[in-house]
Amino acid sequence: MNRHARSDERAVRCAEWRRLVALTPYLRAHTPRVALAMAFLMAAKGASVLLPIALKHIVDSLDRSEHSAALVLPLGLLLAYGALRLASTLFGQIRDLVFGRVTERTMHQVALAVFSHLHRLDLEFHLSRRTGGLSRDIERGLGGIRFLLRFMLFNILPTAFEIGLVAAILFYYYSIWFTLIVLVSVVAYVAVTAALTEWRTRHVRESNRLDTAANTRAVDTLLNYETVKYFGNEAFEADRYDAELGRWADAMARARRSLGVLNTLQALVIALAMTAIMILAGRRVVAGSMTLGDLTMVNAYMLQLFLPLSALGFVYRELKKAMADTARMFALIDIEPEITETADARPLRTNQPEIVFEDVHFGYSSERKILRGVDLVARPGAKVAVVGHSGAGKSTLARLLFRFYDVDGGAIRIDGTDIRELTLASLRATIGVVPQDTVLFNDTIEYNIAYGAPDRADGPAIERAARMAHLDDFIARLPDGMQTLVGERGLKLSGGEKQRIAIARAILKNPAILVFDEATSSLDSEAERAITHALAELAADHTTLVIAHRLSTVVDADQIVVLDAGRVAEQGRHAELLAAGGRYARMWQLQQHDDPAEDAAQGAAVSVRAR
């Protein structure tokens, strides 16, 4: 391994240890329980360390020699032996009961913290993340916490405590040579385990990475099930998944071979230590300086010592994995959101606000400029429509208003206040969005409508919202009515049905600002006319921003803004823009030519409503 690789690994290990410090506050909240669990742990270890001493005296008292006239049953010693064994097990069980609550609460609090933090991160993070890999990282991280809490406290620390006690007892009863054999064998075992585990950890990490990649591929494919079917790419996706699984299987094979080498060398250290100490004890028994009880005691201590020490090899290997998994999960918390509120941010309180886009510049990257000096004013209670060709920046305006992103230049103001000076919660509570691409939770229709305002979504309110969104007839035809499950991302419903649920959610939320982002794009002509009427009623007392492609849906707007290449090309009312004969008029003529009957009917309907 070259110097740079070693340096990178040291940096990774340091980062892992630093991130594990994040567990400290969660444990500190349960200090009394942790202390009580450690007390029972030490009591259990103390009882188990006394067992070989009791066994020695039992064997010696039962040993028949030329000096024994009769065999006497050492009942008191046998009862003491049984009591010590019971105490060791009982104290261990009490320790688990006391500490179990700490583990559960810690995992609960960490999972909640990660979940809440992920929801605070920006839209950009969630657009670029891979759902399968992220969920697997969180799952592994929580498993790592469980392992760390249990084995760090209940295996590593007590094993070190037990090794010290055994070494001291062997020195007290026999000689320094017994203690040296124990200590040298423990040091050799730990050194072999540590050195080889560092080597095989690279294989384990690689297998984990490939496992995450394979899982991400599977989840991504299943989320895009319809697209796979549309293009008949089932075999293509299976081949890609097969290749991912093949790479994972190869990495697992390398990890398994490295584990075999490690286990073999660990067994060699244990065998040498047991052989050395039994030879030393056996010679002393033959010489008469030790009894058979002493031999039994030494053998029992070595077996008792190497039992947890053997597990220490597994613990060390898994500890490295748990540290990596936990650190990876905590790294998610280290990601800072780019969209934040200032320390003196104030809440937004408004009923019919004025919205002003003032010389707004924005790009998703330095190479991808979207808006170039947009000026736009939505008067209180007005309906402003933004139209233009795809890529003109229409939907970007809505994302900036909602502060999914911040402007690169200029400002967006609500009632004269820059939205960057407002609390995010109050800003977003003031805006209701009906998106073009509606994604639903895998739950009931009722749940998805109630999501617009879960704190006040009672039955009558949900039914009223559904009725205003023209969902009532559709729901009445369903066997389970409102309790109908919509499927993953709402795939059991049509695009129009999903969009009506999104409209019902916005109706239930009843915000001061409404944003309709192509809100009727998935509806047929009849449904669109009905829902356009419902939206007009909903927007009557709100400041409304309508992003539209079909111009016939916005002819009644108080102002129509035409975007072209990120700039305002024209703005005015429908009749004014037609009379100007500019871009809007050309777009209108094109859409009239595409479907004159439909657009004429819709235009007449909305014009009547406008009057």
C-alpha positions in Angstrom: 0.0 0.0 0.0 1.5 3.4 -1.0 1.9 6.4 1.4 -1.2 8.2 0.0 -3.4 5.2 0.4 -2.3 4.7 4.0 -2.9 8.4 4.6 -6.4 8.2 3.2 -7.2 5.2 5.4 -6.0 7.0 8.5 -8.1 10.0 7.5 -11.1 7.7 7.1 -10.5 6.1 10.5 -10.1 9.5 12.2 -13.4 10.7 10.6 -15.1 7.5 11.8 -14.0 8.1 15.4 -14.9 11.8 15.2 -18.4 11.0 14.0 -18.9 8.4 16.7 -18.5 11.1 19.3 -22.0 12.2 18.1 -23.4 9.2 20.1 -22.2 10.8 23.4 -25.2 13.2 23.9 -27.6 10.3 23.4 -25.9 8.1 26.0 -25.4 11.0 28.4 -29.2 11.4 28.6 -29.3 7.9 30.1 -26.4 8.1 32.5 -28.1 6.5 35.5 -29.2 3.4 33.4 -25.8 3.1 31.9 -24.1 3.2 35.3 -26.5 0.7 36.8 -26.0 -1.7 33.8 -22.2 -1.4 34.2 -22.5 -2.3 37.9 -24.5 -5.4 37.1 -22.0 -6.2 34.4 -19.0 -6.1 36.8 -20.9 -8.1 39.3 -21.6 -10.8 36.7 -17.9 -10.9 35.7 -16.8 -11.0 39.3 -19.1 -14.0 39.9 -17.8 -15.8 36.8 -14.1 -15.2 37.8 -14.7 -16.9 41.2 -16.1 -20.0 39.5 -12.7 -21.7 38.7 -11.5 -21.1 42.3 -14.6 -22.8 43.6 -14.1 -25.6 41.1 -10.5 -26.1 42.3 -11.5 -26.6 45.9 -14.3 -29.0 44.8 -11.8 -31.1 42.8 -9.2 -31.0 45.6 -11.7 -32.1 48.2 -12.8 -35.0 46.0 -9.3 -36.0 45.0 -8.5 -39.4 46.6 -5.0 -39.8 47.7 -3.0 -41.9 50.2 -3.8 -39.3 52.8 -7.7 -39.6 52.4 -9.4 -42.1 54.5 -12.9 -41.5 53.1 -14.6 -39.5 50.4 -16.6 -36.6 51.7 -19.1 -34.7 49.5 -18.2 -30.9 49.6 -21.8 -29.9 49.7 -21.1 -26.3 50.8 -18.6 -25.8 47.9 -21.0 -27.3 45.4 -23.8 -25.0 46.6 -21.4 -22.0 46.4 -20.5 -23.1 42.8 -24.1 -23.2 41.8 -24.9 -19.9 43.4 -22.0 -18.2 41.6 -23.1 -19.6 38.3 -26.6 -18.5 38.9 -25.4 -15.0 40.0 -23.3 -14.7 36.9 -26.3 -15.4 34.6 -28.8 -13.5 36.7 -26.7 -10.3 36.8 -26.1 -10.6 33.1 -29.9 -10.8 32.4 -30.6 -7.8 34.7 -27.9 -5.9 32.9 -29.5 -6.6 29.5 -32.9 -5.5 30.9 -31.5 -2.3 32.3 -29.5 -1.4 29.2 -32.0 -2.5 26.6 -34.0 0.6 27.1 -30.9 2.8 26.5 -30.2 1.0 23.2 -33.8 1.3 22.0 -34.1 5.0 23.0 -30.8 5.9 21.4 -31.6 4.2 18.1 -35.0 5.9 18.2 -33.5 9.4 18.8 -30.7 8.9 16.2 -33.2 7.6 13.6 -35.5 10.6 14.3 -32.6 13.0 14.1 -31.4 11.7 10.7 -35.0 11.6 9.3 -35.6 15.2 10.4 -32.3 16.4 9.1 -32.9 14.8 5.7 -36.2 16.6 5.4 -34.3 19.9 6.2 -31.9 19.4 3.3 -32.4 21.2 0.0 -34.3 20.0 -3.0 -31.0 19.7 -4.9 -29.8 17.0 -2.4 -33.0 15.0 -2.9 -32.9 15.3 -6.7 -29.4 13.9 -6.8 -29.7 11.2 -4.1 -30.3 7.6 -4.8 -33.2 6.3 -2.6 -32.1 2.7 -2.4 -28.5 3.6 -1.3 -29.7 6.2 1.2 -32.2 3.9 2.9 -29.5 1.1 3.0 -27.0 3.5 4.6 -29.5 4.5 7.3 -30.5 0.8 7.9 -26.9 -0.2 8.3 -26.1 2.8 10.5 -28.8 2.0 13.0 -27.6 -1.6 13.1 -24.1 -0.4 13.7 -25.3 1.7 16.7 -27.0 -1.4 18.2 -23.8 -3.4 17.7 -21.5 -0.6 19.1 -23.6 0.0 22.2 -23.9 -3.7 23.0 -20.5 -5.1 22.3 -18.4 -2.0 23.1 -19.9 -1.9 26.6 -20.7 -5.5 27.2 -17.8 -7.4 25.5 -14.7 -5.3 25.0 -14.6 -3.5 28.4 -15.7 -6.5 30.5 -13.2 -8.7 28.6 -10.4 -6.4 29.4 -11.6 -6.3 33.0 -11.7 -10.1 33.1 -8.2 -10.5 31.6 -6.8 -8.3 34.3 -8.5 -10.2 37.1 -7.4 -13.6 35.7 -3.8 -12.4 35.3 -3.8 -11.2 38.9 -5.3 -14.4 40.3 -2.8 -16.6 38.4 0.1 -14.5 39.7 -1.2 -14.7 43.3 -1.9 -18.4 43.3 1.1 -19.6 41.2 3.8 -17.6 39.5 4.6 -14.8 37.1 5.0 -17.3 34.2 1.3 -18.1 34.2 0.5 -14.4 34.0 3.1 -13.8 31.3 1.6 -16.6 29.1 -1.9 -15.1 29.5 -0.8 -11.6 28.7 1.5 -12.5 25.8 -1.2 -14.7 24.2 -3.8 -11.9 24.6 -1.5 -9.3 23.1 -0.6 -11.7 20.2 -4.2 -12.5 19.6 -5.2 -8.8 19.6 -2.3 -7.9 17.3 -3.1 -10.6 14.8 -6.8 -9.7 14.8 -6.1 -6.0 14.4 -3.6 -6.4 11.6 -5.5 -8.9 9.6 -8.8 -7.1 10.2 -7.4 -3.9 8.8 -6.4 -5.9 5.7 -9.8 -7.5 5.2 -11.8 -4.4 6.0 -11.0 -3.2 2.5 -12.7 -6.2 1.1 -15.7 -5.7 3.5 -16.1 -2.1 2.5 -15.9 -2.9 -1.2 -18.6 -5.6 -0.8 -20.8 -3.1 1.2 -20.3 -0.5 -1.6 -21.3 -3.0 -4.3 -24.2 -4.2 -2.2 -25.4 -0.6 -1.9 -25.0 -0.2 -5.7 -27.0 -3.3 -6.4 -29.7 -2.4 -4.0 -29.9 1.1 -5.5 -30.2 -0.3 -9.0 -33.0 -2.6 -7.9 -35.0 0.2 -6.1 -34.4 2.7 -9.0 -35.7 0.1 -11.5 -38.8 -0.7 -9.4 -39.6 2.9 -8.9 -39.5 3.4 -12.7 -41.5 0.2 -13.4 -43.7 1.8 -15.9 -40.8 3.2 -18.0 -39.2 -0.2 -18.0 -42.4 -1.7 -19.3 -43.0 1.0 -21.9 -39.6 0.3 -23.6 -39.6 -3.5 -23.0 -36.3 -3.3 -21.1 -36.9 -6.0 -18.5 -34.0 -8.1 -19.9 -31.8 -5.0 -20.1 -32.5 -4.1 -16.4 -32.0 -7.8 -15.3 -28.6 -7.9 -17.1 -27.5 -4.7 -15.3 -28.7 -6.0 -12.0 -27.0 -9.3 -12.7 -23.7 -7.5 -13.4 -24.0 -5.5 -10.1 -24.7 -8.8 -8.2 -21.8 -10.5 -9.9 -19.4 -7.8 -8.7 -20.8 -8.0 -5.2 -20.5 -11.8 -5.2 -16.8 -11.5 -6.2 -16.1 -9.0 -3.4 -17.9 -11.2 -0.9 -15.7 -14.2 -2.0 -12.6 -12.1 -1.3 -13.9 -11.1 2.1 -14.8 -14.7 2.9 -11.3 -15.9 2.0 -9.7 -13.2 4.2 -11.9 -14.2 7.0 -10.7 -17.8 6.7 -7.1 -16.6 7.0 -7.9 -14.5 10.1 -9.8 -17.4 11.8 -6.9 -19.8 11.2 -4.3 -17.5 12.7 -6.5 -16.7 15.7 -7.0 -20.4 16.3 -3.2 -20.9 16.1 -2.6 -18.3 18.8 -5.2 -19.9 21.1 -3.8 -23.4 20.6 -0.2 -22.3 21.4 -1.3 -20.5 24.5 -3.4 -23.4 25.8 -0.7 -25.9 25.1 2.0 -23.8 26.8 0.0 -23.1 30.0 -1.1 -26.8 30.3 2.4 -28.0 29.9 3.6 -25.7 32.6 0.7 -26.7 34.9 1.1 -30.4 34.2 4.8 -30.4 35.0 4.0 -28.8 38.4 1.3 -31.3 39.2 3.9 -34.1 38.5 6.4 -32.3 40.7 3.8 -32.0 43.5 3.8 -28.2 43.7 0.2 -28.1 42.2 -2.8 -30.2 42.7 -5.3 -31.6 40.2 -7.6 -28.9 41.5 -5.0 -26.3 40.5 -4.7 -27.9 37.0 -8.5 -27.8 36.7 -8.5 -24.1 37.8 -5.9 -23.1 35.3 -7.6 -24.9 32.5 -11.0 -23.4 33.4 -9.5 -19.9 33.4 -7.9 -20.4 30.0 -11.2 -21.7 28.6 -13.2 -19.0 30.3 -10.7 -16.3 29.1 -10.5 -17.4 25.5 -14.2 -17.8 25.1 -14.8 -14.0 25.2 -11.4 -13.5 23.6 -12.5 -15.7 20.7 -15.6 -13.6 20.4 -13.4 -10.5 20.5 -12.1 -11.4 17.0 -15.6 -11.4 15.7 -16.4 -8.2 17.7 -13.3 -6.4 16.3 -14.2 -7.3 12.8 -17.8 -6.3 13.2 -16.8 -3.2 15.2 -14.8 -1.9 12.2 -17.9 -2.5 10.0 -20.2 -1.0 12.6 -18.0 2.1 12.9 -17.9 2.6 9.2 -21.7 2.1 8.8 -22.5 4.4 11.8 -20.1 7.1 10.6 -21.6 6.9 7.1 -25.0 7.5 8.6 -23.8 10.4 10.8 -22.1 11.9 7.7 -25.6 12.6 6.4 -26.2 14.8 9.5 -22.9 16.6 8.6 -24.4 17.8 5.3 -25.4 21.4 5.8 -28.5 22.7 4.0 -27.8 25.5 1.6 -31.2 27.1 2.1 -31.3 28.4 5.7 -33.0 31.2 7.6 -31.2 34.0 9.3 -31.1 34.3 13.1 -33.5 37.3 13.1 -35.9 35.7 10.5 -39.5 36.7 11.2 -42.7 34.9 10.5 -44.9 35.8 7.6 -48.4 36.9 8.4 -50.6 37.9 5.4 -54.0 37.2 3.8 -53.7 38.6 0.3 -50.1 39.3 -0.2 -48.3 41.2 -2.9 -45.5 39.2 -4.7 -42.7 41.0 -6.4 -39.9 39.4 -8.5 -37.2 42.1 -8.7 -34.5 41.7 -11.3 -34.2 38.0 -10.5 -31.3 36.0 -11.9 -30.8 32.3 -11.3 -29.1 29.2 -12.7 -29.0 25.7 -11.5 -25.2 25.9 -12.2 -22.8 28.4 -13.5 -23.1 26.8 -17.0 -26.9 26.6 -16.8 -28.5 30.0 -16.5 -32.3 29.9 -16.4 -33.5 33.4 -15.4 -31.9 36.6 -16.6 -33.4 39.7 -14.9 -37.0 38.8 -14.4 -39.3 41.5 -13.1 -42.8 40.5 -12.2 -45.5 41.9 -9.8 -48.6 40.0 -8.5 -50.9 42.4 -6.8 -52.8 41.4 -3.7 -55.6 38.9 -4.7 -54.6 39.0 -8.3 -54.2 36.0 -10.7 -50.9 36.2 -12.6 -50.2 33.6 -15.3 -46.7 32.8 -16.6 -46.5 31.2 -20.0 -43.8 30.4 -22.4 -42.0 27.5 -24.2 -40.5 24.6 -22.3 -37.2 25.6 -20.7 -38.2 29.3 -20.5 -38.0 29.2 -16.6 -41.7 29.1 -15.7 -41.5 26.3 -13.0 -38.2 27.8 -11.7 -40.2 30.9 -10.6 -42.3 28.7 -8.4 -39.3 26.8 -6.9 -37.6 30.1 -6.1 -40.8 31.5 -4.5 -41.0 28.4 -2.3 -37.3 28.8 -1.5 -36.3 25.4 -2.8 -33.4 27.5 -4.2 -32.2 31.1 -3.5 -31.8 33.6 -6.3 -28.3 34.4 -7.6 -29.2 38.0 -8.1 -32.1 40.3 -7.4 -34.8 39.6 -4.8 -38.3 38.1 -4.3 -40.4 40.1 -2.0 -43.8 39.3 -0.3 -45.5 42.4 1.0 -42.2 44.3 0.7 -40.1 41.8 2.7 -37.3 39.7 1.0 -38.3 36.1 1.5 -34.8 35.4 2.7 -35.7 37.4 5.8 -38.7 35.2 6.6 -38.8 31.9 8.5 -39.0 29.0 6.1 -41.9 27.4 8.0 -44.1 30.5 7.8 -43.2 31.1 4.1 -44.0 27.6 3.0 -47.2 27.5 5.1 -48.4 30.5 3.2 -47.9 28.9 -0.2 -50.0 26.0 -1.6 -48.7 24.2 -4.7 -50.5 22.0 -7.2 -47.6 20.5 -9.1 -47.5 19.3 -12.7 -46.2 15.9 -11.6 -48.2 14.8 -8.6 -46.6 12.1 -6.4 -48.8 10.4 -3.8 -48.0 8.5 -0.7 -48.7 4.7 -0.8 -51.7 5.1 1.4 -55.5 5.9 1.1 -57.1 8.7 -0.9 -58.3 10.1 2.4 -54.7 10.2 3.8 -53.4 11.9 0.7 -56.0 14.6 0.7 -55.7 15.2 4.5 -52.0 15.7 4.0 -52.7 19.2 2.9 -53.6 20.1 6.5 -53.3 17.1 8.8 -53.9 19.1 11.9 -57.4 20.2 10.8 -58.4 17.5 8.3 -61.6 16.2 9.7 -64.1 14.1 7.6 -66.3 17.0 6.4 -63.3 19.2 5.4 -61.8 16.3 3.4 -65.2 15.6 1.7 -65.6 19.3 0.8 -62.1 19.5 -0.7 -62.8 16.3 -2.7 -66.1 17.7 -3.9 -64.5 21.0 -5.0 -61.8 19.1 -6.8 -64.5 17.1 -8.6 -63.3 13.8 -7.0 -66.6 12.9 -5.4 -68.1 11.0 -8.3 -64.9 9.1 -8.8 -64.6 8.2 -5.1 -68.3 7.1 -5.1 -67.6 4.5 -7.8 -64.8 2.9 -5.8 -65.7 -0.1 -3.6 -63.5 1.2 -0.7 -64.3 4.9 -1.3 -61.9 7.2 0.5 -60.1 4.2 2.0 -58.9 3.1 -1.5 -55.1 2.6 -1.6 -53.4 4.6 -4.3 -50.3 2.4 -4.6 -46.6 3.4 -4.8 -46.4 7.0 -5.9 -50.1 6.8 -6.8 -49.5 4.4 -9.7 -53.0 2.8 -9.3 -54.6 6.1 -10.3 -54.6 7.9 -13.6 -52.7 11.2 -14.1 -55.9 13.2 -13.9 -57.1 11.5 -10.7 -53.8 12.1 -9.1 -53.9 15.8 -10.1 -57.4 16.2 -8.7 -56.1 14.8 -5.3 -53.3 17.4 -5.5 -55.9 20.1 -6.1 -58.0 18.8 -3.1 -54.9 19.0 -0.9 -54.3 22.6 -1.9 -58.0 23.4 -1.3 -57.8 21.8 2.2 -54.6 23.8 3.0 -56.3 27.1 1.9 -53.0 29.1 1.8 -52.7 32.9 1.1 -50.7 32.2 -2.1 -51.6 29.6 -4.6 -49.2 28.2 -7.2 -50.7 26.1 -10.1 -47.8 24.5 -12.0 -49.5 23.1 -15.1 -52.2 22.0 -12.7 -54.6 20.8 -15.4 -52.1 19.3 -17.8 -53.2 15.7 -17.1 -56.9 16.3 -17.5 -59.2 15.8 -20.4 -61.1 18.7 -21.8 -64.3 18.1 -19.8 -62.5 17.5 -16.5 -60.3 20.5 -17.2 -63.2 22.8 -17.7 -64.8 21.6 -14.4 -61.7 21.9 -12.4 -60.7 25.3 -13.9 -64.0 26.5 -12.5 -63.1 25.0 -9.1 -59.7 26.6 -9.2 -61.2 30.0 -10.2 -63.4 29.8 -7.0 -60.4 28.8 -4.9 -58.2 31.5 -6.3 -60.9 34.3 -5.9 -59.6 35.4 -2.5 -55.9 34.5 -2.9 -52.9 35.8 -4.7 -52.4 33.2 -7.4 -49.4 32.3 -9.7 -50.4 30.1 -12.6 -47.8 28.4 -14.7 -49.4 27.1 -17.9 -48.7 25.8 -21.3 -52.2 25.8 -22.6 -53.1 29.5 -23.0 -56.8 28.8 -23.0 -56.6 28.1 -19.2 -55.3 31.6 -18.4 -57.2 34.0 -20.6 -59.0 35.3 -17.5 -55.8 36.1 -15.6 -55.3 39.7 -14.3 -51.9 39.6 -15.9 -50.1 37.3 -18.3 -46.3 37.2 -18.3 -44.6 35.7 -21.3 -41.1 34.2 -20.6 -38.6 33.6 -23.3 -35.1 32.4 -22.6 -35.2 33.5 -19.0 -36.5 37.0 -19.7 -39.9 38.7 -19.7 -40.7 39.1 -23.3 -44.3 40.5 -22.9 -46.8 41.1 -20.2 -50.4 42.3 -20.1 -54.0 41.0 -20.2 -55.1 38.4 -22.8 -56.8 40.9 -25.1 -53.9 43.3 -24.9 -51.3 40.7 -25.8 -53.4 39.4 -28.7 -53.7 43.0 -30.0 -49.9 43.5 -29.7 -49.3 40.7 -32.1 -46.2 39.5 -30.4 -45.0 36.1 -29.0 -48.2 35.5 -27.1 -50.3 36.1 -30.1 -48.2 33.7 -32.2 -48.4 31.0 -29.4 -52.2 31.5 -29.3 -52.5 31.1 -33.0 -50.4 27.9 -32.9 -52.6 26.4 -30.2 -55.8 27.4 -32.0 -54.4 25.7 -35.1 -53.6 22.5 -33.1 -57.0 22.2 -31.5 -59.4 25.0 -32.5 -62.6 23.4 -31.2 -61.3 22.6 -27.8 -59.4 25.9 -27.3 -62.3 28.0 -28.5 -64.7 26.3 -26.1 -62.4 26.7 -23.2 -61.6 30.3 -24.1 -65.3 31.1 -24.3 -66.0 29.4 -20.9 -63.2 31.2 -19.0 -64.1 34.5 -20.7 -67.7 34.2 -19.5 -66.4 33.5 -16.0 -64.0 36.4 -16.2 -66.9 38.8 -17.0 
